[in-house]
Amino acid sequence: MDPKQYVGGKMREGFIKKIIVHPYAALLGRIVLGIIFIYASFYKILHPGIFALAAMDYKLLPLFMVNLFALILPWLELFSGIFLLLGFLTEGSILIINLLIIMFLFAKGSALVRGIDINCGCLLPWVVPKISIRLLLQDLVIFFVALQVFFCDRKVLSLDKLIRRSAQSSK
Amino acid sequence: MNKKKLSEGAIIFLIAVSFALLTNLFRSDGLPLVQIKPASVSFSTKNNQESTVSFEVLKGKFKKPGIILIDVRSPQEFKKEHIPWAINISYHEFSEKLPEIMKQISFSQEIIVYCGGIECSDAKNMAFLLNAKGYKNVKVYKGGWGEWTQNNMSVEK
């Protein structure tokens, strides 16, 4: 291999890595994920019945759990989203968001594999996309952003940092 | 995974569960926590007010052009007998058939939905879903199939 090309390639790789692990990239990720999750929770909180029906369509949960799931999940999305935006309980929020995305990926992937032709029910009621590979890829992109925040967040502009600092200064 | 992440996650989970249960408790359209049969997934229409039509009104509007009559009972029940001119979109097929509905029915069209009778909630739920999707002129024929046949009205097979 041409040494110049090798060096160039390594530099590019290093540059991309630098961007990915940059604290401001994680901050941007936090903002994007926070907004998505807050937005996604609203209608489900207002109309849990409709969301329960959408959840039932997946045929993954036993019937007795559907309502509880439809009641709790939107609030989990809302609080994780708000806390992630504020940078409060950031590590817990991003953990929950990652787990939720894994669950969504599993649910949509299994619906695709089983050939169940349903709407995703994710951003009710304005967006009712059918479950498709494209939707799964969109979720994967969101998952990568969530992983980036999970591993690289340095709590820039966060309440966590502010609270820690004030606690340290009061000692 | 470190302890901090897990404990923070647990705190957020507890907050979410508390809010979910408390708000559900105080809502007029709260869901039963444990659901036993599919039909018990129910919710009220916008502002808890449902737009309904009586038997007489439906009879008057019967076969009028521009009115869409939707039978939300199961396809099997529909095939057996139904109100003439009705189309079948069973409640549980709603999400599946939604793109087709949106293509063929305009948002301003008058839609009347019905199910088995007064005791069934599927028509009300379907009306709510249609309303949420942007159909603003949706009404429920509360008496449903039961009342229609009791009045010896014509049926279609």
Interface residues (C-beta under 8 A of the other chain):
Chain A: I45 H47 P48 G49 I50 A52 L53 A54 M56 D57 L63 F64 V66 N67 L68 A70 L71 I72 P74 W75 L76 L78 F79 S80 F83 L89 T90 E91 G92 S93 L95 I96 L99 D117 I118 N119 G121 L124 P125 V128 K130
Chain B: M1 N2 K4 K5 L6 S7 E8 G9 A10 I11 I12 F13 I15 A16 V17 F19 A20 L21 T23 N24 D29 L31 P32 L33 V34 Q35 I36 K37 P38 V41 S42 F43 F94 S95 E96 L98 P99 N125 F128 L129 A132 K133
